Amino acid sequence: MKSVADGHEDVPMIYRLEVWSVVAAVSHAYMAPELAKLSLHGRVFGHPRHDDGTEVTTSYIEKAEGTMVLTHSGSIYQLGVPSAAYVHYLDAIGYVFNPAAPVKVRQS
């Protein structure tokens, strides 16, 4: 797999996301859940438009490699510590959380 930064002309800024979770973006009430795009939600650090620790929801996830995630807007996030509630939720539904590769992207 190519690096999440491949295809970008300038060297991109990498923002850190802490206390994060993966969230589904549903565009309307009748959208089938399996069609929802996935985004990240958490506290961002090092972002020029947000104070450190501000809660944000990213644009949808395009690519993930290890703990690095590229979003549709072109932002790259380094994932830190996930939300404890999110990890508990994953455990409750039988999903084994892998801290080395915590985000899986569906291939269209």
N, C-alpha and C positions, 0 to 999 in steps of 0.2 A: 504494500500500500504506500502511495506517495505521502509525503508530509502534509499535514493540514495546512501549511503555509504555501504549498506549491500553487502556482497559477496567479499569485499576487505579485504585481510589479514592484511595489515598495516593500521594504521589510515591515511587516505588520507589528503593531503593539500587541502585547499579550497581557490580558487582564486576568486577575486572580478572582475566582469565585469560591466563597466559603459558605458553609451551612446551606448547601445547594440541594436541589432535587430536580428530577425530570418531570415536566408537566405537559399535558396535552393541550394543544390549541385547536379548539373546535370553532369553526367559523359560523355555524348556525345550528339551531336546535335539531334539525333533521339530518344532520351529517352522521354517517355511520362511524362509530368510534374507531374502527380500524383505518379510516382515512385521515384521522387527525394527525397533524404534524406535531413533532415533539420539540419543546423548547427547554431551556434551563431557567430555574428561578433560584435566587440566592443573594448573598451580600457580596457586592463587587468592590475590588480594591485596585487602584492604579488606573482607573478610567478617567479620562480628561473631562467628561461631562457629568460625573457623579462624585459626590464626596465619598471617601472610603467608608465602607460599611453600609452604603445605601442598598436597599432591596431592589432588585431589578428582575425583569423577565426578559430573556433574550429573544431575538428572532429565531426562527426554527433552525434546528440542528441539520447541518449539511453533511458533516464528516466528523468522526471521532477516532483518535488514535492514542492509545494509552490514556493519560489523563488530560490530553489536549483536545479541545472541541472547537470546530469551525462552525460559525453560524451563517445563516443566509445573508446577513448584512456584511459579512467579511470579517467580523470580529473573531478573535481567537481567545479562548478562555482556558486557563490552567485550573483544573479542578482541585480544590483543597479538601477540607473535611466536609463530608455530606451531612445533610440534616439527619439528626438521630431519628426523628419521626419518619423520614423517608426510608431509612435503612430498616426500621421496625416494620413498616408497611411491606417492603420487599420480602422480609423474612416471613411475615404473616401470609403472603400469597405463594410462598414456596420458591421464591427467586433467590438464588445464591449471589450475593453482592461480591463483586471482584474489584477490590480497590485499585489494582493495577490497570484495569480496563473497565471502568464503571459504567460507561455509556455504550450501548449497542445501537447502531443505526440500521433501520430496515432498508434493504435495497429494493428500489422500484423496478 
